[in-house]
Amino acid sequence: MPKKYSGFTLIELLVVIGILGILLAIVLIAINPAAQFAQANNTARTNDVNTILNAIHQYSADHRGLLPTGIPTDDGNAANGSEALEIAKDADDLTFEVDVCALLVPDYVSLLPVDPDTNNGVAIADCTVAYTTRYLVVKDANGRVTVSAPDVEAVRGTSTPISITR
């Protein structure tokens, strides 16, 4: 009596591997890891902008409504550049700076947040060294403070600016 062999043939195995490869490609296209990372970075930027704005307002509450010194007033004139002031001592490519780190850290925020693409996303603990956060802060004539993140990454073809005013 001949022995009966059981198992899969080579063709069956190749067909299954081919189907799994096609399904994997479809899943990778649907998930789009690059878009997921960009969205995660933008979410971190939104949280950082909120953190900085909350710290500024907590400082203001403790100092009878006075904002931290150095926050400029935006007069709406783009020619003088006052609408984009970076929270930094060592600005990369922005010409205007405001340093609120020493006023906010550690009393109002334990670490000064930085853009996820700057300094490997490591927040600032020591305000005496050169740093850059890549976040912008400005106040309007009514004293409303705006903090924004200019380095927004495009997600699904759109890059909506992150800016919060209070």
N, C-alpha and C positions, 0 to 999 in steps of 0.2 A: 504494500500500500504506500503510495507516494506521500511525502510530507507536504502539507498544505502551508504555504507561507502567508502570513498576514502582515499588513502594514500599508504604508502609503507609497504610491509610485512617485517617481521623480517629477513627473508632469503635475501631479496633484499638489506636491509641495511647492513647485514654482508658481502655480496659479494662486495658491493661498498667499505666498509671499508678495506676489504682484498686487493682489487685492489689498493686503495690509499696507503696502507702500502707497497706493492711491489714497486710501483712507487717511494715512498719516499726513500726506501732502495737503489734503483738504482741511484737516484739523489745523495744521500750521498756518494755512492761509486765513482761516476763520479767526484764529486766536491773535495772529499778528503780534509777536512779542515786541517788536520795535514800538508799535503804537501803545502797547501796555506800559512799557518803560517810560515813554513820553508822557502818558497820562498820569503815571505815578509821580513823576518829577513835577508836573504842573499842580498836582494835588499838594505836594510838599511845599511848592511856592505859595499856594493859596493859604496854607496853614501858617507858613512863616510870615506872610504879610499880615495876617490876623494877629499873630503873636506880637509883632513889632508894634502894630497899631494899639493893641490892648496895653502893652507896656508904656507907650507914650501917654495914653489916657490915664493910666494908673498914676504915673508920675504927675500929670496935671492935677488929678484929684488930690494928691498929697501936697501940692504946692499952690493951693488956692486958685486953680484954674490956669496957672502959667504953664506954657508948653516948654519942653527942654530948649535951652538956648541953642542957636545955630540953625534951627529949622527956618528956612527962608519962606518968604511970601511970594507966591506965584501971582504975578500981575497979568497973566494971560498973554504976555508978549513973548512969542517964541524966539524973537531975535536976541533977547538977553540970556536965554538958556535957563532961566530960573525954574522952568517947569519940570526939570529932571535933575534932582540933586541926589547923589549917591551917598548912602550911609557908609562912609569909608574914610580912612586916613590915607590910603594909597590907592587912588582911583585908577582903574585900568585904562579906559579910553574916554571916560566922562570927565568933563573939565570942572564940574562943580562938586563939592563934597560937603557933607554935614556929619559931624561925629557925635553921636548920642550914646555910644557904647558905655562910656564911663558914667553917664547919668542913669542908665537903665540896668546895667549889669553890676552886681547880682541882686539888687533890691527889687526890681520889677520883672526881670526875666533872668533865669539862671545862666543861660548862654544866649548870645546874640546869634540868631539864625543866619545862615548864608545860603545862597542859591545852591541847589544840588550839584550843579556843574562847576562850582567854584570851591577850591580848597577841599575837593573830594566830599563836599557836603558837611564837613566838620565845623560845627558851630564855634563861635568865638568866645573864649573864656577870659583871655588876657587882653584887655583893651589898650595896653601900653605898647604892644607890638603892631607893626604894619599889617593891615588886613583889608579885605574888601568883601562886602556882602552881596553886591550886585542888586540890592533893592534900593528903590528911590523913595524919598520922602519930601513932601512940600505941604505948606498950608496956604489956604486962600485968604482973601481979605477979611473974611468973617471968622477966621481961626479954625476952620474945618481942616483936619489933617488928612492927606492922601498918601498912602503907601502903595507902591506898585512894584511889579516884577517885570522888567523889560525883556528878559531872556526866555520868553514862553516858547515851548516846543510845539510844532504843528502836530495835531492829532486828527487823523482822517481828513487832511487837506485844509484844516482851519487852525488858526492860531489866535484865539481871542485874548486880548491883553488882560492881565490880572491886575486889578486896581481896586482898592477899597478906600472909601472916604467916610469919615465920621466927624 
